[in-house]
Amino acid sequence: MKYLMPFCFGILFLFCSVMEAQDLSAYQKKYFEKNGDSIPYRLLLPKDYDPTVKYPLILFLHGSGERGNNNEAQLVHGSSLFLQEAVRSNYQAIVVFPQCAANSSWAKVDYAGNADNFKFIFHEDADATKDMLLLEGLLKYLKKSYKLDKNRLYVGGLSMGGMGTFELVRRNPKMFAAAFPICGGANPQISKKLKKPHWWIFHGEADTVVPEKYSADMAQAMGQLGINTKYTVYPGVGHNSWDNAFAEPELLSWLFSKSK
């Protein structure tokens, strides 16, 4: 127990240092409200933004560790990629990072077993979580508030957000042109509702938090239906396979090449 406090302070210091090392102020702090509930989100407009131009939308869903309401934690992973000068110049888009509440999730997922025999239970047709409904409301609001290229809407996410990526597409099967879930998973039975977008699925082979089999099962089921699916597994990589995915030199060129 005496080692716990220094460890927690160390993690907090590391988190603060990472956030301070990056100038994330370009991501505007915003909130979407619906029926008395709200969802925080950060919005990055394209370089030299022109409100008369239609832009692609990139929606990115964070993992369970970034939940809350501070409208900051969701930027820990991935946000710096879209701030790179080359990316802002070559891949102009409106980028949105919403934040899921601490007691909620993007998709309804249950759990069974114990530490030695733990498994996720993904549903085929579960009711939407509160934050999924808020997320869908936010998307409608963004479509009304900005000139979006509705043929080039993209969604991705990591861990809980990877699961949310599958769920959001399941619930909105004609909305997105491409999706890139990282170390996530879903019920393979939903694959028939995932046919419209192009998919690039990522996972670490040594992931013990969300085992790689959950992405492998999805990729296999989707491939059997002829869905445009790429699947990349990183040997020896654990749960933080998002680092590898964000470093993929072809990720953004692949994403932006997709249109409905």
LUMDRENZA-227912 format. One record per residue (C-alpha): residue in one letter; x, y, z. Coordinates in pm, whole numbers, padded with zeros to 5 digits, always signed. Layout:
AXYZ/...
//
This chain:
M+00000+00000+00000/K+00291+00238+00072/Y+00391+00216-00294/L+00045+00307-00423/M+00056+00681-00348/P+00389+00751-00524/F+00267+00544-00818/C-00057+00745-00845/F+00130+01074-00823/G+00371+00948-01088/I+00087+00864-01325/L-00075+01201-01257/F+00253+01381-01323/L+00304+01188-01646/F-00051+01266-01759/C-00009+01638-01688/S+00333+01647-01854/V+00198+01487-02171/M-00093+01729-02185/E+00129+02032-02121/A+00387+01921-02378/Q+00127+01944-02651/D-00057+02263-02735/L-00411+02132-02752/S-00576+02473-02739/A-00662+02447-03109/Y-00924+02194-03001/Q-01216+02413-02900/K-01398+02314-02581/K-01767+02262-02645/Y-02071+02089-02497/F-02376+01936-02659/E-02697+01927-02455/K-03007+01719-02509/N-03303+01655-02277/G-03115+01787-01975/D-02804+01577-02037/S-02481+01691-02194/I-02169+01549-02355/P-01838+01740-02361/Y-01642+01743-02685/R-01338+01904-02838/L-01352+02032-03193/L-01060+02101-03425/L-01142+02307-03732/P-00930+02276-04047/K-00637+02503-04110/D-00764+02828-04272/Y-01119+02712-04209/D-01371+02836-04464/P-01735+02801-04349/T-01853+02783-04712/V-01645+02472-04787/K-01763+02116-04721/Y-01517+01922-04506/P-01486+01556-04407/L-01557+01473-04042/I-01336+01255-03824/L-01502+01139-03504/F-01275+00969-03252/L-01399+00774-02949/H-01167+00736-02649/G-01126+00442-02414/S-01260+00380-02064/G-00960+00540-01895/E-01042+00879-02043/R-01404+00897-01927/G-01525+01191-01720/N-01645+01546-01770/N-01328+01758-01769/N-01333+01784-02150/E-00958+01720-02156/A-00879+01354-02089/Q-01023+01236-02420/L-00737+01412-02600/V-00464+01200-02438/H-00447+00953-02726/G-00464+01051-03091/S-00526+01424-03075/S-00164+01517-03149/L-00178+01330-03481/F-00431+01574-03623/L-00231+01874-03502/Q+00074+01785-03709/E+00142+02054-03968/A+00164+01804-04254/V-00165+01645-04152/R-00344+01979-04118/S-00219+02084-04460/N-00279+01761-04649/Y-00585+01614-04476/Q-00819+01897-04396/A-01117+01786-04190/I-01327+01876-03890/V-01203+01655-03606/V-01419+01583-03301/F-01322+01410-02975/P-01631+01359-02753/Q-01598+01252-02390/C-01805+00973-02238/A-01930+01011-01880/A-01749+00825-01603/N-02045+00596-01531/S-02131+00521-01892/S-01987+00369-02208/W-02021+00403-02584/A-02170+00054-02618/K-02344-00182-02379/V-02095-00456-02297/D-02123-00708-02016/Y-01852-00914-01848/A-01827-01268-01716/G-01575-01485-01538/N-01287-01393-01313/A-00931-01273-01356/D-00821-01614-01485/N-01120-01667-01714/F-01246-01321-01803/K-01450-01250-02113/F-01654-00974-02271/I-02016-01030-02367/F-02106-00832-02677/H-02475-00799-02760/E-02635-00827-03100/D-02911-00572-03046/A-02871-00399-02711/D-03039-00073-02620/A-02823+00235-02667/T-02637+00373-02368/K-02708+00731-02263/D-02379+00848-02406/M-02443+00673-02737/L-02771+00863-02767/L-02592+01188-02683/L-02325+01102-02940/E-02588+01049-03209/G-02748+01379-03111/L-02410+01549-03137/L-02363+01411-03487/K-02698+01553-03597/Y-02602+01887-03446/L-02266+01890-03625/K-02436+01818-03957/K-02663+02118-03908/S-02395+02352-03773/Y-02110+02288-04017/K-02080+02219-04386/L-01985+01853-04372/D-01912+01634-04670/K-02173+01372-04587/N-02003+01126-04820/R-01683+01145-04616/L-01776+01092-04254/Y-01521+00879-04066/V-01520+00723-03719/G-01255+00547-03514/G-01183+00467-03154/L-00967+00270-02915/S-01058-00001-02665/M-01402+00102-02533/G-01404+00346-02823/G-01324+00065-03066/M-01628-00116-02934/G-01822+00209-02969/T-01708+00239-03330/F-01868-00093-03418/E-02181+00002-03224/L-02219+00346-03381/V-02193+00200-03730/R-02437-00077-03640/R-02690+00180-03532/N-02617+00410-03828/P-02522+00167-04107/K-02539+00419-04394/M-02368+00715-04227/F-01994+00648-04248/A-01756+00600-04539/A-01481+00439-04330/A-01416+00318-03976/F-01101+00223-03784/P-01157+00045-03450/I-00843-00018-03243/C-00822-00297-02980/G-01200-00321-02963/G-01457-00584-03045/A-01823-00657-03101/N-02068-00939-03158/P-01989-01098-03498/Q-02363-01132-03557/I-02385-00755-03620/S-02156-00784-03924/K-02449-00779-04164/K-02511-00419-04056/L-02151-00311-04113/K-02140-00352-04492/K-02137+00010-04609/P-01810+00154-04469/H-01456+00048-04547/W-01287-00094-04235/W-00935-00105-04102/I-00923-00297-03774/F-00616-00292-03546/H-00516-00500-03244/G-00210-00601-03045/E-00143-00974-03047/A-00035-00970-02681/D-00331-00764-02554/T-00445-00903-02218/V-00699-00628-02148/V-00912-00678-02458/P-00783-01001-02615/E-00703-00993-02985/K-00958-01265-03060/Y-01241-01012-03036/S-01109-00814-03331/A-01011-01133-03513/D-01364-01268-03480/M-01506-00947-03624/A-01259-00936-03912/Q-01335-01298-04000/A-01712-01255-03986/M-01697-00934-04190/G-01464-01091-04445/Q-01703-01381-04494/L-01970-01129-04593/G-01741-00962-04844/I-01711-00640-04644/N-01411-00424-04736/T-01198-00502-04431/K-00828-00472-04353/Y-00700-00633-04035/T-00363-00548-03884/V-00225-00740-03586/Y+00090-00619-03410/P+00300-00913-03278/G+00413-00872-02918/V+00212-00552-02870/G-00022-00522-02574/H-00328-00307-02520/N-00167+00017-02637/S-00180-00084-03002/W-00319+00262-03074/D+00041+00387-03073/N+00115+00154-03364/A-00210+00237-03543/F-00153+00614-03520/A+00199+00561-03657/E+00074+00374-03964/P+00206+00583-04257/E-00096+00495-04472/L-00371+00542-04213/L-00480+00891-04315/S-00427+00844-04687/W-00638+00528-04665/L-00906+00705-04461/F-00934+01012-04681/S-00948+00802-04997/K-01282+00657-04886/S-01613+00807-04991/K-01968+00674-04999/
//
